[in-house]
Amino acid sequence: MAELAAITADREIDDDGWQEFFSHPQFLRFSSAILTAERTAAEVAAVRRWLGPPSGASLLDLGCGYGRIAVPLAAAGYRVTGLDANAAMLAKAAADAEAAGVAIDFVHRDMREMALPAESFDAVLNLSTAFGYADDADGDLATLEAVRTVLRPAGLFLIDTENRDAKIRTARSTSFAMAGVKITCRRDFDPLTGRWREAMSWTDGDATDGSVFSVRLYSATELTTMLRRAGLQLVGAWGGFDGQPYTIDSGRMIMLARRA
């Protein structure tokens, strides 16, 4: 029988305005249309290739959401901990882990204050733009400092986020079909704060609904500087999970850093 994944929490989660978006009843429906099984398999393969962890290595999936990456990594033989500040996402992750027959420790906590044992992980991963939700850059830096604290000496940190240089040049307010409904997105970027705001609205049958997504996007220079300040040394950068080199036109900004 599969061991039920454990969920632990010991503090209130500060809601900086992002909880509503990730807790929306339609979030899983829309995200699943983007984060397909094929995409997930490709991302898991890239994570294993870049991190190179031996079987049984201890991995922390930071901002794990509903366990899309954590569950297949656990199934591949790694000891996985998933941390997220959204209780609803963690509940689904725990159910999926149990259904897959894997044991994962899920922690309900703010990533800025992980309160996990020091030097307890061989690698930490933070994927799918799960970084940048703090009120300011100091809060995001606190997350990176916490990553260094929980990494073992020479441990690796893999972060995947939007490529700001490309996104602010190419992404415009638009409408498109997804998961059987038409979605309208109003997109704005504030160059003074670095925050990207996306207001989504849709009509599903007779019901009209919407949600707002807001995140701080960092340039490559800003992020590498923050990594260095946190005691993490950049060792590689890519523009996608297919391993293409990172350029200002890349769709993603993926960085691998080592604990200095």
N, C-alpha and C positions, 0 to 999 in steps of 0.2 A: 504493500500500500504506500502511496506517495505521502511523504511527510508534508504537512501543511506548512507553508512558508510563514515565518514569524513576522509580525509587524510590531514595532516598538515605538513609543513616543513618550517624551517626558517633559515637553514644554509647549507652550502656545506658539503657533506659527504666526508671525507678523504678516499681515496681508497688505502688500504694497500695491494692490490693484490688479495683479495678474491672476489671482485665484479664480475670479469670475470666468475668465476665458477658458482656462483648463478644466473648470468644473461644469461648463455648459453641457447640457444633455446631448447636444449634437457634436461635441468635440471628437469623440471616438469615431463617429460615422464619417466625418470629413477627413480626419487625419488618416484613417485607414485607407481612404481612397488615394492618398499620396504616399503613405509609408506602406507600400505593398509587401507581400511576402518575398517577392523577388528582390526588392530593394533591401529589405531586412537581411536576406541571405548574403547579399553582396557586401553590406556594411559589416556584418559579423565576420565574414572572411577577411576583410581588410583590417579589422581590429586585431584579429589573431595574427595576421601577417606583420603588422607594424609593431605590435607589442611583443610578439613572440613568446608568450608566457608558456612555461611547461605545464603539463597536466597537473591539476591540483593547485595551481597558483591562486593567490587570493586577490580578487578583483573587486573594486568598488565602482558601481554604475551610479554616477552622481547626477541627479535629476532623471531618475530611471523611468518616470512616468508609469505606463501600464505594463512595463516589463518587456517591451518589444525586443530589446537587445539582451537584457539580463537573463531571460529564460533560455534562449538558445545557447548562451555562453555557459550557463549551468549544465545544460544538457551535454555540452562538449567536454565536461569533466572539470570545470573550474569551480572554485569556492567563491560564490558571488554574494555580495551585499548590495542591495539597491536602496538608495536614499532619495526621498522626494518629500516636498512640503505639501503635496496634495493627497489627502486621505482617500478620496474616491479613486484616484488613479492607482494607488497602492493596493486598494482592496481588489481591483481587477487583476493587478499583477500577481497578487497572492493566489487568486483563484486559478489563473492561467498556469502558475508554477505548479500548483497541486495537480491540475489536469495533465500537465506534462510529466509528472512524477519526479520533479526536481525539488531540492531543498534550497531555499534562498532566504537570507535574513533581510527583511524589508524594514527600513527605519523611516519613521515619519518625523522629519526634522528639517529646519532651514539649513541649506548648505553652507551658509556663512558661519554657522555654529554647529558643526557636525558632532562634537563631543564624542568622537570615536577614539579608540586607543591609538596612541602615537605609534608610528612605524609598524602598522598592522597590515598594509596592503602592498603587494608587488606592483600593482598598477591601478590607476584611476582613469575612468573615461567619462567624458561629458559630451554627449552627442545631441544632434538635432536642435541646435540653438537653445540649449538649456542653460545658457549663461547670459547675464546682462539684465536681470530682473530686479536688481537692487535699486534703491533710490538714487544712488550716486556711484561714482567709480570707486570710492573707498569701500563700499559694500562688496563690490565685485572683487577688489583686491583682497578683501578678507576671505573670500571663498578660495582664492588661489593660495593664500597663506595656509588655510586649513588643509588644502590638498597636500601641500608640502609636509605638513605635520603628520598626516596619516600615512604618507609614503615611506616605505623602507629605504635605506640608503641606496642610491642609484635607481630607485623606482621610477616608473614612467607615467606620464600624464598625457592623455590624448584628448584634445578638444576639437569639436566640429561645430562651426557656427556659420552664419551668413557672411559672404564676402561683401563687406560694406561698399567697397569701391565700385563693384559691378551693380549692386542692388540699387543704389541711389541714382545711378545713371540710366538703368533699364527698366526698373519697376515703376509702373504708373497706375493710377486708379483705373480699374477695369472691371469687366463682368465676364463670368465663365460658368460652365456647367460642371458640377461635381456631385457625385453620389445621388444623381437623379433630380437635383434642384439647381436653379440659377442663382449664383452668388454674385453680389456686387461688392467690390472692395474700394474703399476710399483710403488712399495711402498718403502719408505725409512724413517727411524727415526734417527734424529740427537740427540744423548744422551747429547750433550753439550748445545744445545738450547732447547731441549724438543719438537722440532717441528716434526710433522708427515707430510710427503709430499706424495701425491698420484697423479700420472700422468695417466690419463685415455685416451684410444684411442679406436675407434670403426669404423666399416665399415657398412654403412646402404645403401644397394643397390650399387650404383656406387660411393657414397660419403664417404670419410674417414675424420674423425674429431677427436677432442680430447679436453681435458681440464685438468687443474691442480687444485688440492685441497690441501691446506696447513693450518694446525691448530696447535696451541700449546696444547699439552696434559699434564695434570697435574696428579701427583700421588695423592692418597687419602690424604697423609700427607701434601703435598704442598697445596692442595685445602682447607683443614680444617684450616691450618695456615692462608691462605689468608682470609678466612671467618672471623676468629677471629680478624685479623688485621682491617677488615672493620667494626667490631662491630656487627657481626652476629654469634650467638652461635649454634653449631651443636646440633640437637636433634634427628636425625635418619639418617640411611644410608641403601640402598638396592642395590641389584645387578641386578634388573630387575623390570618391572612394575607389575609383578605377586607377588611382595612382598618378594621374596627370599632374604636371608641375603647377605650382600655384602662380597665377598671374593676376593682374588687376581685372581681367575679364572672367576669371573663374566663377563658377556657380557657388562653390563652397570655399571656406577657409578652414583647413584642417591643419592643426599643429601638434607636433609631438615634442614633449619636453622631458628632461630628466632632472630628478632632484639633485641639486648641486651640493 
